[in-house]
Amino acid sequence: MVVKVIRKLSFSGKYSKALNLPREFLKLLGWRQNQNLSVELNKSKKQLIIKDAKK
């Protein structure tokens, strides 16, 4: 199942950007505040991959 939403990037400090994720996505994934996440970049497909950072 693929669910698409459109979000805008916003400033978060001088050099960083922030992306707000829908609350429903976070609930489905079981993610919580201050959780460590792994962010990967696939340059060839122009994709960001965000995963739980559990070891």
C-alpha positions as a printed Julia matrix, in Angstrom:
55×3 Matrix{Float64}:
  0.0    0.0    0.0
  1.43   3.37  -1.02
  0.02   6.59   0.43
  1.16   9.89  -1.07
  1.01  13.33   0.5
  2.67  16.55  -0.56
  4.75  18.5    1.96
  6.96  21.59   1.74
 10.48  21.95   3.07
 10.86  24.66   5.7
 13.86  26.29   7.34
 15.19  24.83  10.57
 18.14  27.02  11.5
 20.68  28.63   9.21
 21.75  25.64   7.09
 19.13  22.93   7.72
 15.7   22.21   6.33
 12.79  20.4    8.0
 10.1   18.16   6.6
  6.94  17.57   8.62
  5.55  14.05   8.41
  1.84  13.29   8.79
  0.82  12.08  12.24
 -0.91   9.06  10.69
  2.39   7.91   9.13
  4.17   8.14  12.49
  1.43   6.18  14.24
  1.49   3.43  11.59
  5.28   3.15  11.86
  5.24   3.27  15.67
  7.71   6.16  15.71
  7.86   8.5   18.71
  9.42  11.83  19.66
 13.24  11.85  20.01
 13.56   8.45  18.33
 16.82   7.87  16.43
 16.25   7.52  12.69
 18.63   6.58   9.89
 18.49   8.78   6.78
 19.97   7.46   3.51
 20.29   9.15   0.12
 19.91   7.25  -3.16
 21.36   9.77  -5.62
 20.6    7.75  -8.76
 16.86   7.51  -7.91
 16.75  10.91  -6.15
 15.21   9.32  -3.02
 15.58   9.78   0.72
 15.11   6.62   2.77
 14.19   7.11   6.43
 14.35   4.06   8.74
 14.38   3.26  12.42
 18.02   3.33  13.57
 17.79   0.2   15.73
 21.04  -1.76  15.69
